[in-house]
């Protein structure tokens, strides 16, 4: 549905980033900790002051109210925060449907009654998966994922990967995925499924240096 | 029943009680004798000065002088409100938001009281204006300080959830809503409590004063009621304004949560200083040498220097 284009985006600690993602395209980003991966995603979501412009298809970010932009370009931070005691209020309201997102929650390994759970009872892994569910439930047109599977066991990691893949296909959502796991980056970009970029010395470059991207 | 005038001797007699209090603090090792004496001396000087200033002011009834006095009181109130906040807004905003809110609420309510309710002639007659303003300012100051402190502290503690709400597409007002409500509530509770218990436990200060000065108790009660209502309105208005302005200031034009990095730095430095102090004290108590070092100093060199200095001491 939407491509994402970064134009001279300058988060703190990074040189200006210019990058284009087609609709539904996947880019995996790696880099040492503290290199600015998370800051790049925060800048795209417009959470920190910085220079540069981002386009969602042909709509510039600066022409859009910030809250509308963040709803359309969804960021999943590495650490999820919750503003209510229950899981339910974190999901968008759907009129007339007592258990919306049943399919989404099921794909991530949850029963529909998770909506009534108390947030303080959730494990770290459950929080991470529910944070993804809550993000996808608001139907963003582009996805920014920061270590989306860092606290998950292999079975749940596979669930998350396939849920994101399905969402990306169905919604044709451009996806930027920060991952420190080389196996995951290989797996997700295999067979032309996506590109890999790495942050080195404050620059975003093709992984391995020999990549072909323009 | 007229006013019984107090002689300096009467006051000196009363001050002996404070001296006794200080002596007791010294005796019981409470460690507050210095503070008691300084506070007592401060209040003596401040109140006598205010008495003198008001005496001049009452004799003149000059609008310029009254305005000057009012401005001075406002400046002090704004400063005091700032002092009571743990996490302040940076730069002029820190002082500006509190002072502006106190100013608008106190002076607004005061103008209403003088011209519409009490109908003083002329409206700036200092005998009415200054005491009323003092009570309005004092209470608005407390309310504003508590509310702003609650707001900035709440936003700081909940910065994660606030950003999570922003990421979920909330506007800045939705993201700060619950913290704003909490801050406002805490700013209003003292004055609501004061209204609810007024007269049951202690007689409010102004009513006490009027009764001592010989006013009929019913008149004093009516005045006190008027003041209570004015004060609650002023405190409420000031708190609402401060919280609204403050929460607006917490976000920038792109609805990004803006917590001054100054705080982070200052908090860090404070904590490091406290940590070092603890070590220094405990080392000293256990008879261990405490030598602070910079990380730029190579360890072997530092150790050598220390050993040399220790040998020199022996």
Interface residues (C-beta under 8 A of the other chain):
Chain A: X45 X46 X47 X48 X49 X65 X66 X67 X68 X70 X71 X74 X75 X77 X79 X80 X81 X82 X83 X90 X134 X135 X138
Chain B: X158 X160 X161 X162 X163 X164 X165 X166 X167 X168 X169 X170 X171 X172 X178 X252 X254 X255 X256 X257
